[in-house]
Amino acid sequence: MLYKELYKESNELAKERFVLVRERVAEIEEKPETEEKYKEYFRQTAQLLQKQAAVYDLWTDDAIQKQSLKEAETCNQALYKDILGEAYQTSYANPDYAVEQLGEEFGQLLCAYLAYIRRETGAAFRGDLMQLTIQMELFVEIYNRFEAGEEKDVPEKSAVQQDLYWFFHDYSEIFYEKSLRRLIDPAEDFENDIVMNADLNDLRYLYRYGVYIGENEKKMAAFLNRLTDEEIQAMADTYTEGYRIGFEVTGKDLGKKQTVQLRYPIGFERMVRAAVHNFEKMNLKPTMLASATSPNKQFDYDHREDRALYLDKAYVERCLEARKNYFEEEKKLAAGHAGPAVIEVFGEVPFSPENKERAVKYNEKQQKICVYEMNMAGQMINEYIKGEERSFTIIAYPIPEIGDRFEEIFAETVKLNTLDYKLYQTIQQKIIDVLDTADQVHITGKGKNKTDLYVNIWKLKDPAKETAFENCVADVNIPVGEVFTSPVLEKTTGTLFVGQVYLNGLNYENLEIRFKDGMVESYTCTNFKDESENKKYIRENILYHHPTLPMGEFAIGTNTTAYAVAKKYDIADKYTAMTHGDDVAKAICAVIGKRECLKQSYNIVTDNSLKWQDILTIYLCAIEEFTGKCPKVVMSDETIKLKDKKFKYQVIYARRLNRKFDNTKIEKVYHEKFISPKEGLSIALKDFLKDPLFHSINWKYEAWSDNISKEYTPLSEIPTLRNKFMYLCYRHQVGWIFKASQGLWHRLKNIHNFMIL
């Protein structure tokens, strides 16, 4: 555990300061002395800081590793509970709520600071006392400005803003040293210690990271634990061999390198452990960067530009200077870094964010500063970790969130990752031989796809000896299957259209980008009703505030096996539209009696569509909030296979189709705001739970459902002996006994009636 040594000196320096500031934070938590509207914010923020301090206490005694699984889960949930699910609506970390409660002047500022504290929760689990101390000191500094006094009013906004500015400015050296150390210094071995030394069969290890641990992490770790050592080793071999081949095919010398960064999702530790052993055979020591499923993607999106509160050119120059100073001190470590080996995941429910007006946003000047910072930081990386000497590899696996056929899809993915690259290499070379003779490639979309793009190809003097394309086998990109090139920008012109795509955690609907001479000329999508919002969404999250960007790569995928797998499992989320009954009734009333509405058709529906998975989540949250218990959900393929005739046509005509509607026409007549599906479903379910009234229950179907979910309905809840008998027969999959008994009963009844006659 070398990382403990790295923090030893700074922890000693922070000890006395920590004791003092912790006492002050405890006082504030107990009794904040501010104007009434600020009291609860400071109380809750102090409480979060105290929870982090309590984690540090556990770390110093090595007690974190001694917690029971239940204790570890409870601690994890407690640290994130205010941003989970519906709780986020009334959290001070939500910009809308913070501004509503704290006012326009300070709502954003205080919300952003709280978000910063939350993002640093991991410091307590790493034993980074200095980080805990300085963020507590900043909290006390800000609180002191609001503390009520005889001659004291509410502070100037600029004063609080300056507190934030100088905090991040003055400590930038510390922040960037830690960040870059995790990239290139194997002595920063916090994650490495977990991966290599923890008992991976004991899932308590997951909670040592100090990040939110959700179902994906728990289920993935449990699933990988069920695989054999041979299966795990095969996955690791594919991953590390791809990395090695990447250096080989590009003619780069891996022997000159000493470190490799493993980037992996939490839950993949067994595979990563095997990969570390493989890299050791290549004389590479690991640095590691672990990631987890976000507890709240809207929270992440709301706070992505919080730096706007203190970002200016001087601050950025200070940050660049801090980066430069570290690289200069650690030139050897930087030069010996080989690049990242990345494990990515897919299968998350696509997230389409809400653009909140009160979230902090960069102004135009700050956007330009961000572009400048990214460019300079990129140049610095290339200077110290030379681009021409490093490589990478990326491999991807599904996560449990993909659905009830996760294990099947995972197995298919493993097969995809191990396809015979030599076979593909031969096929791809034939494609390249043809493309090398081309001046341009013309790409057109099929059906509703609007793609119509000309890509200009490099002209070769001798296509028999030269090539403009890379024959990509299973090296840097796993699985195998593409040929690619950097296009000639001039005359690369036209439209690229994608119906749905998931990029960097964000969903894009009908993404359309227009290129002129290889540069982005215009862009749009249909995520939002307002066109300006769509453009802003792309500019912020794809262009990263650049006015334009060049087309970097033109590629043709060849892995038809992967395409077939995606089609087989229908790995695409389906949308549905729902409308609250009150809105339907009001909209009908709005139409009645209007001459202009005669002979017109209207979609009386909200423009906000949801995934079926989202609808399930809404129901579960509402039930848990009302009853205090979250129901167990079992996903079955019985309906998917259409064995359940009761819901056969619901599946065919609803669940398997995207149902989105344009409500522009009805909005011209009905001027009220539609209740969102999320709000409407929640209200409807809670109203039902207050006074539940069930129609007659089909006990045969209930038995079938209970059999799948491994549940039992108490016989006391089932009326009549006949229904009880039917339920038991079908619950235990002996329905034929019930059918036979019914047949016998009818015969006896007929005989009885005949004898009476």
C-alpha positions in Angstrom: 0.0 0.0 0.0 2.4 2.6 -1.3 -0.3 5.2 -1.6 -0.4 5.6 2.2 3.2 6.7 2.1 2.4 9.3 -0.5 -0.2 10.9 1.8 1.8 10.5 5.0 3.6 13.8 5.0 0.6 15.9 4.0 -1.6 14.1 6.5 0.8 15.0 9.3 0.7 18.6 8.2 -3.1 18.6 8.2 -3.6 16.8 11.6 -4.0 19.8 13.9 -5.9 21.9 11.4 -8.3 18.9 10.9 -9.1 18.6 14.6 -9.9 22.3 14.9 -12.0 22.6 11.8 -13.9 19.4 12.5 -15.0 20.8 15.9 -16.2 23.9 14.2 -18.1 22.0 11.5 -19.8 19.9 14.3 -20.9 23.2 16.0 -22.4 24.4 12.7 -24.2 21.1 12.1 -25.7 21.3 15.6 -26.8 24.9 15.5 -26.2 27.0 12.4 -26.4 30.8 13.2 -27.5 32.3 9.9 -30.6 33.8 8.3 -33.4 31.2 8.5 -33.4 30.3 4.8 -29.7 29.3 4.9 -29.8 27.3 8.1 -30.9 24.0 6.6 -28.3 24.2 3.8 -25.4 24.7 6.2 -26.7 22.0 8.5 -27.0 19.4 5.7 -23.6 20.4 4.2 -21.9 20.1 7.6 -23.6 16.8 8.1 -22.1 15.5 4.8 -18.6 16.7 5.8 -19.0 14.9 9.2 -20.0 11.7 7.4 -16.8 12.0 5.3 -14.7 12.6 8.5 -16.3 9.5 10.1 -15.2 7.4 7.1 -11.7 8.7 7.6 -11.8 7.6 11.2 -12.7 4.1 10.0 -9.8 4.3 7.5 -7.2 5.1 10.1 -8.2 2.1 12.2 -8.5 -0.2 9.1 -12.1 -0.6 10.2 -13.5 -0.1 6.7 -12.4 -3.6 5.7 -14.0 -5.0 8.9 -17.5 -3.6 8.3 -20.2 -6.2 7.5 -21.7 -6.1 4.0 -24.9 -4.6 5.4 -22.9 -1.9 7.3 -20.9 -1.1 4.1 -24.0 -0.8 2.0 -25.7 1.4 4.6 -22.7 3.7 4.8 -22.6 3.9 0.9 -26.2 4.8 0.6 -26.0 7.4 3.4 -23.3 9.3 1.5 -25.4 9.6 -1.6 -29.0 9.5 -0.4 -29.8 13.1 -1.1 -29.1 12.8 -4.9 -30.7 9.3 -5.4 -33.9 9.0 -7.3 -36.7 11.4 -6.3 -34.7 12.7 -3.4 -32.7 14.8 -5.9 -35.8 17.0 -6.5 -35.5 18.4 -3.0 -31.7 18.4 -2.7 -29.5 21.4 -2.3 -27.3 19.8 -4.9 -30.1 20.4 -7.4 -29.7 23.9 -8.9 -33.4 24.4 -9.3 -34.2 23.5 -5.7 -31.2 25.4 -4.4 -32.1 28.6 -6.2 -35.8 28.2 -5.1 -34.8 27.8 -1.4 -31.7 30.0 -1.2 -32.5 32.7 -3.7 -31.1 33.8 -7.1 -28.0 35.4 -5.6 -26.5 32.5 -3.7 -28.4 29.4 -4.9 -26.0 28.5 -7.7 -22.9 29.2 -5.7 -23.8 27.2 -2.7 -25.2 24.4 -4.8 -22.0 24.2 -6.8 -19.9 24.1 -3.6 -22.0 21.2 -2.2 -21.6 19.3 -5.5 -17.8 19.8 -5.2 -17.8 18.3 -1.6 -19.8 15.4 -2.9 -17.4 14.6 -5.7 -14.6 14.5 -3.2 -16.1 11.8 -1.0 -13.5 9.3 -2.2 -10.7 11.3 -0.5 -11.9 9.9 2.9 -11.6 6.3 1.6 -8.1 7.0 0.3 -7.0 8.4 3.6 -6.3 11.9 2.1 -6.6 14.0 5.3 -5.4 17.2 3.6 -8.2 17.1 1.1 -10.8 16.6 3.8 -9.2 19.5 5.9 -9.1 22.1 3.1 -12.7 21.5 2.0 -13.9 21.8 5.6 -11.9 25.0 6.0 -13.5 26.4 2.9 -16.9 25.5 4.2 -16.2 27.3 7.5 -14.9 30.3 5.6 -18.1 30.5 3.5 -20.3 29.9 6.6 -18.6 32.7 8.5 -19.7 35.1 5.8 -23.3 34.1 6.4 -23.1 33.9 10.2 -25.6 36.3 11.8 -24.2 39.1 13.8 -25.2 42.5 15.2 -23.4 44.4 12.5 -23.5 41.8 9.8 -25.7 41.5 6.8 -25.8 38.8 4.1 -22.4 38.9 2.3 -21.7 40.2 -1.2 -22.0 37.5 -3.8 -18.6 38.5 -5.1 -17.0 37.8 -1.8 -18.2 34.2 -1.7 -17.2 33.8 -5.4 -13.7 35.0 -4.5 -13.5 32.4 -1.7 -14.1 29.7 -4.3 -11.7 31.3 -6.8 -8.8 31.5 -4.5 -9.4 28.1 -3.0 -9.1 26.4 -6.4 -6.3 28.8 -7.5 -4.2 28.3 -4.4 -4.5 24.5 -4.2 -4.3 23.8 -7.9 -0.7 22.5 -7.4 -2.0 19.8 -5.0 -5.0 18.9 -7.2 -3.1 18.4 -10.4 -0.2 16.6 -8.7 -2.7 14.0 -7.4 -4.6 13.8 -10.7 -1.4 13.3 -12.8 0.1 11.0 -10.3 -2.8 8.6 -10.8 -2.0 8.6 -14.5 1.8 7.8 -14.5 3.0 6.8 -11.0 2.5 3.2 -9.9 3.2 4.3 -6.3 -0.4 5.7 -6.3 -1.7 2.2 -5.8 -5.0 2.7 -4.0 -7.0 0.8 -6.7 -4.2 -1.6 -7.3 -4.3 -2.6 -3.6 -8.0 -3.4 -3.8 -7.7 -5.4 -7.1 -4.6 -7.4 -6.1 -5.1 -8.0 -2.4 -8.8 -8.0 -1.6 -10.9 -11.2 -1.3 -12.9 -10.7 -4.5 -15.4 -13.4 -3.5 -16.3 -11.1 -0.6 -18.3 -8.3 -2.2 -17.5 -6.0 0.7 -14.4 -5.0 -1.2 -16.6 -2.9 -3.6 -17.3 -0.4 -0.9 -13.7 0.4 -0.3 -13.5 2.6 -3.4 -15.6 5.4 -1.9 -17.9 5.8 -4.9 -21.6 5.0 -5.3 -22.1 1.2 -5.7 -25.2 0.3 -7.6 -26.8 -2.8 -9.0 -24.4 -2.9 -12.0 -21.3 -3.1 -9.8 -22.7 -5.7 -7.4 -24.2 -8.0 -10.1 -21.2 -7.7 -12.4 -18.8 -8.7 -9.6 -21.0 -11.6 -8.5 -21.3 -12.7 -12.2 -17.6 -12.7 -12.8 -17.1 -14.6 -9.6 -19.1 -17.5 -11.1 -16.8 -17.7 -14.2 -14.0 -20.2 -14.2 -10.3 -19.1 -13.9 -9.9 -20.2 -17.5 -12.7 -18.0 -18.7 -11.4 -15.0 -16.8 -7.9 -15.6 -18.1 -9.1 -15.8 -21.6 -10.8 -12.4 -21.3 -7.7 -10.9 -19.8 -5.5 -12.4 -22.5 -7.7 -10.8 -25.3 -7.4 -7.4 -23.5 -3.7 -7.4 -22.9 -2.7 -9.1 -26.2 -4.7 -6.4 -28.1 -2.6 -3.8 -26.3 0.7 -5.6 -27.2 -0.3 -6.0 -30.8 -1.2 -2.3 -31.0 2.5 -1.5 -30.4 3.6 -4.2 -32.8 1.5 -3.2 -35.8 2.4 0.5 -35.5 6.1 -0.2 -35.1 6.4 1.3 -31.6 8.8 0.0 -29.0 6.9 -1.3 -26.0 10.2 -2.3 -24.4 11.0 1.4 -23.7 7.9 1.7 -21.4 7.5 1.0 -17.7 3.8 1.8 -16.9 0.3 1.2 -18.4 -2.9 2.7 -17.1 -5.8 0.3 -16.6 -9.2 2.0 -16.8 -11.9 -0.3 -15.7 -15.5 -0.4 -14.4 -15.9 -1.4 -10.7 -17.0 -5.1 -10.7 -14.3 -6.2 -13.2 -11.6 -6.8 -10.6 -11.1 -10.5 -11.4 -10.4 -9.8 -15.0 -8.2 -6.8 -14.1 -6.2 -8.9 -11.6 -5.4 -11.4 -14.4 -4.5 -8.5 -16.8 -2.0 -7.1 -14.2 -0.2 -10.4 -14.2 -0.1 -10.4 -18.0 1.3 -6.8 -18.1 3.9 -7.8 -15.5 5.2 -10.3 -18.1 5.6 -7.3 -20.5 7.5 -5.5 -17.7 4.7 -3.0 -17.3 3.6 -1.8 -13.9 0.0 -0.7 -13.6 -1.6 2.6 -12.7 -5.4 2.4 -12.3 -8.5 4.4 -12.7 -11.8 2.8 -11.6 -15.2 4.1 -12.6 -18.8 3.3 -11.4 -22.3 3.8 -12.5 -23.4 7.3 -11.7 -25.8 7.6 -8.8 -27.6 10.4 -10.7 -26.7 11.3 -14.3 -28.8 14.5 -14.1 -26.7 15.6 -11.1 -23.6 15.1 -13.2 -25.1 17.0 -16.1 -26.3 19.9 -13.9 -22.8 20.4 -12.5 -20.6 19.8 -15.6 -19.8 23.6 -16.0 -19.6 24.6 -12.3 -16.2 26.0 -12.9 -17.9 28.9 -14.6 -18.3 30.4 -11.2 -14.5 31.1 -10.9 -13.0 30.3 -14.4 -10.9 33.0 -16.0 -7.7 33.2 -18.0 -5.4 33.7 -14.9 -6.9 30.6 -13.2 -6.4 28.5 -16.3 -2.8 29.6 -16.7 -2.2 28.7 -13.0 -3.6 25.2 -13.7 -1.4 24.8 -16.8 1.6 25.9 -14.8 0.7 23.2 -12.1 0.5 20.5 -14.7 3.8 21.7 -16.2 5.6 21.7 -12.9 4.6 18.1 -12.1 5.6 16.8 -15.5 9.0 18.5 -15.2 9.5 16.9 -11.8 8.5 13.5 -13.1 9.9 13.5 -16.7 11.1 9.9 -16.4 7.8 8.6 -15.2 6.0 10.5 -18.0 8.3 9.2 -20.7 7.9 5.6 -19.5 4.1 5.7 -19.7 2.8 3.4 -22.5 -0.8 4.7 -22.6 -4.2 3.4 -21.5 -5.8 0.0 -21.6 -9.5 0.6 -21.4 -12.4 -1.6 -20.4 -15.6 0.0 -21.5 -19.2 -1.1 -20.9 -22.5 -0.8 -22.8 -26.1 -1.5 -22.0 -26.9 1.5 -19.8 -30.3 3.0 -20.3 -29.7 6.0 -22.6 -29.9 9.2 -20.7 -31.4 12.3 -22.2 -30.8 15.2 -19.8 -33.0 18.1 -18.8 -31.5 21.5 -19.6 -31.9 23.4 -16.4 -31.9 27.2 -16.7 -30.5 27.6 -13.2 -27.5 25.3 -13.7 -24.2 27.1 -14.0 -23.1 27.7 -17.6 -20.0 29.0 -19.3 -20.3 32.4 -20.9 -18.9 32.9 -24.4 -15.5 34.2 -23.1 -15.2 31.2 -20.8 -16.0 28.8 -23.6 -13.1 30.1 -25.5 -10.9 29.8 -22.4 -12.0 26.1 -22.1 -11.0 25.5 -25.7 -7.6 27.1 -25.1 -7.1 25.0 -21.9 -8.0 21.7 -23.6 -5.6 22.5 -26.5 -2.7 23.5 -24.2 -3.2 20.5 -21.9 -3.3 18.2 -24.9 0.0 19.6 -26.2 1.6 19.2 -22.8 0.5 15.5 -22.7 2.1 15.0 -26.1 5.3 16.7 -25.0 5.9 14.5 -22.0 4.0 11.3 -23.0 4.9 11.4 -26.6 2.0 10.5 -28.9 4.3 8.8 -31.5 5.6 6.4 -28.7 2.4 5.5 -26.9 -0.6 3.4 -27.8 -3.9 2.1 -26.3 -6.5 -0.5 -26.5 -10.3 -0.5 -25.8 -12.5 -3.5 -25.2 -16.2 -3.4 -24.2 -18.6 -5.7 -22.3 -22.3 -5.4 -21.4 -23.4 -4.6 -17.9 -26.4 -6.1 -16.1 -28.5 -3.1 -16.8 -28.8 -4.3 -20.4 -31.6 -6.6 -19.4 -32.7 -10.0 -18.3 -30.6 -11.7 -21.1 -27.4 -10.1 -19.8 -25.5 -13.4 -19.3 -26.3 -14.5 -22.8 -25.3 -11.2 -24.3 -22.1 -11.3 -22.2 -21.2 -14.7 -23.5 -21.8 -13.6 -27.1 -19.6 -10.5 -26.5 -16.8 -12.6 -25.3 -17.0 -14.7 -28.5 -17.0 -11.4 -30.5 -13.9 -10.2 -28.7 -12.0 -13.4 -29.7 -13.0 -13.7 -33.4 -10.2 -14.8 -35.7 -8.5 -11.5 -36.6 -6.4 -13.1 -39.4 -9.6 -14.0 -41.3 -10.9 -10.5 -41.0 -7.5 -9.1 -41.9 -7.7 -10.9 -45.2 -11.3 -9.7 -45.9 -10.5 -6.1 -44.9 -7.4 -6.0 -47.1 -9.6 -6.7 -50.1 -11.8 -3.8 -49.2 -8.7 -1.6 -48.7 -7.3 -2.6 -52.1 -10.5 -1.2 -53.8 -10.7 1.9 -51.6 -7.1 2.8 -52.4 -8.0 3.3 -56.0 -10.9 5.7 -55.2 -10.9 9.5 -55.3 -14.1 9.8 -53.2 -16.4 7.6 -51.2 -20.1 8.4 -51.4 -22.2 7.3 -48.4 -26.0 7.4 -48.5 -28.5 6.4 -45.9 -31.1 3.7 -46.3 -34.8 4.3 -45.6 -35.3 7.3 -43.2 -31.6 7.8 -42.7 -30.7 11.2 -44.3 -26.9 10.5 -44.6 -25.6 11.9 -47.9 -21.8 12.4 -47.5 -18.8 12.6 -49.9 -15.5 11.7 -48.3 -12.4 12.7 -50.2 -9.6 10.0 -50.1 -5.8 10.6 -50.2 -4.4 10.1 -53.7 -1.7 7.5 -54.0 1.1 7.5 -56.4 1.3 3.7 -56.4 -1.7 1.9 -54.8 0.1 -1.4 -55.3 2.8 -0.4 -52.8 1.0 2.3 -50.7 -2.2 2.5 -48.8 -4.4 5.3 -47.3 -6.3 3.0 -45.0 -5.5 1.1 -41.7 -6.3 -2.6 -41.6 -7.7 -2.6 -38.0 -7.5 -6.0 -36.4 -8.1 -6.9 -32.7 -5.5 -4.5 -31.3 -6.4 -1.0 -30.3 -10.1 -1.5 -30.9 -11.5 -4.8 -29.8 -13.4 -6.6 -31.3 -11.9 -6.9 -34.7 -13.6 -5.3 -37.7 -12.9 -2.0 -39.4 -10.8 -0.2 -42.0 -10.2 3.5 -41.5 -8.4 6.5 -42.7 -8.1 10.3 -42.0 -10.0 11.9 -44.9 -8.8 14.8 -47.1 -10.8 17.7 -45.6 -11.1 19.6 -48.9 -14.2 18.3 -50.8 -15.3 16.2 -47.9 -18.8 17.5 -47.8 -22.4 16.4 -47.0 -24.7 15.2 -44.2 -24.1 12.6 -41.5 -27.3 11.4 -39.9 -27.8 8.9 -37.0 -31.3 8.0 -35.8 -30.1 7.4 -32.2 -26.6 7.3 -30.7 -25.2 7.2 -27.2 -22.0 9.3 -26.8 -20.1 9.9 -23.6 -23.1 8.9 -21.5 -25.6 11.1 -23.3 -28.4 10.1 -25.7 -28.9 11.9 -29.1 -32.0 11.5 -31.1 -31.8 12.1 -34.9 -28.3 13.6 -34.7 -27.6 15.4 -38.0 -24.2 17.0 -38.7 -23.4 18.9 -41.9 -19.8 19.0 -43.2 -18.2 21.4 -45.6 -14.6 20.8 -46.7 -14.3 18.4 -43.8 -15.3 20.9 -41.1 -18.6 20.9 -39.1 -20.8 23.5 -40.8 -24.1 23.0 -39.0 -25.8 20.5 -36.6 -29.0 19.6 -34.9 -30.9 16.8 -33.2 -34.4 16.3 -31.8 -33.8 15.8 -28.1 -35.5 19.1 -27.3 -38.5 20.9 -28.7 -36.5 24.2 -28.9 -34.1 24.1 -31.8 -31.7 26.4 -30.0 -31.5 23.9 -27.1 -30.7 21.1 -29.6 -27.8 23.1 -31.1 -26.6 24.1 -27.6 -26.7 20.4 -26.5 -24.4 19.4 -29.4 -22.1 22.4 -29.1 -21.5 21.7 -25.4 -21.2 18.0 -25.4 -19.9 17.0 -28.8 -18.0 20.0 -30.0 -16.9 21.0 -26.5 -17.5 24.7 -27.2 -15.4 24.7 -30.4 -17.0 26.7 -33.2 -16.2 23.8 -35.5 -14.2 20.6 -35.6 -12.7 18.6 -38.5 -13.7 15.1 -39.5 -11.0 13.0 -37.9 -11.7 9.6 -39.3 -13.7 7.8 -41.9 -14.2 4.1 -41.2 -16.1 1.1 -42.6 -17.1 -1.6 -40.1 -16.8 -5.2 -41.2 -17.9 -7.1 -38.1 -21.3 -8.5 -39.4 -21.2 -10.9 -36.5 -21.5 -8.1 -34.0 -24.4 -6.6 -36.1 -26.2 -9.9 -36.0 -25.8 -10.2 -32.2 -27.3 -6.7 -31.7 -30.2 -7.6 -33.9 -30.7 -11.0 -32.2 -31.0 -9.5 -28.8 -32.7 -6.3 -29.9 -30.1 -4.2 -28.0 -31.9 -0.9 -28.4 -34.2 0.8 -25.9 -37.8 1.4 -27.0 -39.7 4.6 -26.2 -43.4 5.0 -25.4 -45.6 8.1 -24.9 -48.1 8.4 -22.1 -50.5 11.1 -21.3 -52.3 11.9 -18.0 -56.1 11.4 -18.2 -56.8 15.0 -17.0 -54.8 16.4 -19.9 -56.7 14.2 -22.4 -60.0 15.3 -21.0 -59.0 19.0 -21.0 -57.6 18.8 -24.5 -60.8 17.3 -25.8 -62.8 20.1 -24.2 -60.4 22.6 -25.8 -61.1 21.2 -29.3 -64.9 20.9 -28.9 -66.8 23.8 -30.5 -63.8 25.3 -32.5 -64.6 25.5 -36.2 -60.9 25.4 -37.1 -60.6 22.0 -35.4 -63.2 20.3 -37.6 -61.9 17.5 -39.8 -58.5 17.7 -38.0 -56.7 14.9 -36.3 -54.7 15.6 -33.1 -52.1 13.7 -31.0 -53.3 14.4 -27.5 -50.0 13.4 -25.9 -47.0 14.9 -24.2 -43.9 15.3 -26.3 -41.8 13.7 -23.5 -41.4 10.0 -24.3 -39.9 7.5 -21.8 -38.1 4.2 -22.0 -40.1 1.2 -20.6 -37.2 0.8 -18.2 -37.7 4.4 -17.0 -41.4 3.6 -16.4 -40.5 0.6 -14.3 -38.1 2.7 -12.2 -40.8 5.3 -11.6 -43.2 2.6 -10.3 -40.6 1.1 -8.1 -39.6 4.5 -6.6 -43.3 5.4 -6.0 -44.0 2.0 -4.3 -40.8 2.3 -2.1 -41.7 5.8 -1.1 -45.3 4.9 -0.2 -44.6 1.5 1.5 -41.0 1.8 2.6 -40.1 -1.3 0.6 -38.8 -1.7 -3.0 -40.4 -4.7 -4.8 -38.2 -7.4 -6.3 -38.4 -7.4 -10.1 -37.7 -10.5 -12.1 -37.3 -10.0 -15.9 -38.7 -13.0 -17.9 -38.3 -13.8 -21.5 -41.7 -15.6 -21.5 -43.5 -12.6 -22.9 -40.7 -11.8 -25.2 -41.0 -15.3 -26.7 -44.8 -14.7 -26.9 -45.6 -17.7 -24.8 -47.8 -15.5 -22.7 -50.8 -15.0 -25.0 -52.4 -12.6 -22.6 -49.9 -9.9 -23.5 -48.8 -11.1 -26.9 -50.1 -8.1 -28.8 -49.0 -5.6 -26.2 -45.5 -6.9 -26.9 -45.8 -6.9 -30.7 -47.4 -3.5 -31.1 -46.2 -1.6 -28.1 -43.1 -2.9 -26.3 -41.1 -3.6 -29.4 -41.8 -0.3 -31.2 -40.7 3.2 -30.4 -43.8 5.3 -29.9 -43.1 9.0 -30.2 -45.6 11.6 -31.3 -45.6 15.2 -32.5 -48.1 17.3 -30.4 -47.4 20.6 -32.1 -51.0 20.8 -33.4 -52.8 20.2 -30.1 -50.6 22.7 -28.3 -51.9 25.4 -30.6 -55.4 24.7 -29.2 -54.7 23.4 -25.7 -52.4 26.0 -24.1 -51.8 24.3 -20.7 -48.6 22.5 -19.9 -49.0 18.7 -20.2 -48.2 16.8 -17.0 -45.0 14.9 -17.6 -45.2 11.1 -17.8 -42.9 10.8 -14.8 -45.0 13.1 -12.6 -48.3 11.6 -13.9 -47.4 8.0 -13.3 -46.1 8.7 -9.9 -49.2 10.6 -8.9 -51.5 7.9 -10.3 -49.8 5.1 -8.6 -49.6 6.9 -5.2 -53.3 7.7 -5.5 -54.1 4.0 -6.1 -51.9 2.8 -3.2 -53.8 5.1 -0.8 -57.1 3.3 -1.7 -56.3 0.2 -3.7 -59.3 -1.3 -5.6 -58.5 -4.4 -7.7 -60.7 -5.9 -10.4 -61.2 -9.6 -10.4 -57.8 -11.4 -10.3 -56.9 -14.1 -12.8 -55.4 -16.6 -10.3 -54.0 -18.8 -13.1 -51.9 -15.8 -14.4 -51.0 -14.9 -10.8 -49.7 -18.4 -10.3 -47.7 -18.2 -13.5 -46.1 -14.9 -12.4 -45.3 -16.2 -8.9 -43.7 -19.3 -10.4 -41.3 -17.1 -12.5 -40.5 -14.8 -9.6 -40.2 -17.6 -7.1 -42.9 -16.0 -4.9 -46.0 -17.3 -3.2 -49.4 -15.6 -2.7 -50.8 -16.6 0.8 -53.8 -18.9 0.3 -55.7 -16.7 2.8 -55.7 -13.9 0.2 -57.3 -16.2 -2.5 -61.1 -16.4 -2.4 -62.9 -19.8 -2.9 -61.6 -23.3 -2.8 -61.6 -23.5 -6.5 -59.3 -20.5 -7.0 -57.0 -21.8 -4.2 -56.8 -25.2 -6.0 -56.2 -23.6 -9.4 -53.5 -21.4 -8.0 -51.6 -24.3 -6.4 -51.8 -26.4 -9.5 -50.4 -23.7 -11.8 -47.9 -22.3 -9.3 -46.3 -25.8 -9.2 -46.6 -26.2 -13.0 -49.1 -29.1 -12.8 -52.0 -27.2 -14.5 -53.1 -30.4 -16.2 -54.4 -31.7 -12.8 -56.7 -28.6 -12.5 -57.9 -29.1 -16.1 -58.5 -32.8 -15.5 -60.4 -32.0 -12.2 -62.5 -29.5 -14.0 -63.4 -32.0 -16.7 -64.3 -34.5 -14.1 -66.4 -32.0 -12.2 -68.4 -31.1 -15.4 -69.1 -34.7 -16.1 -70.3 -35.4 -12.6 -72.4 -32.3 -12.7 -74.0 -33.4 -16.0 -74.7 -36.9 -14.6 -76.3 -35.3 -11.5 -78.5 -33.1 -13.6 -79.5 -36.1 -15.7 -80.5 -38.1 -12.7 -82.6 -35.3 -11.4 -84.5 -35.1 -14.7 
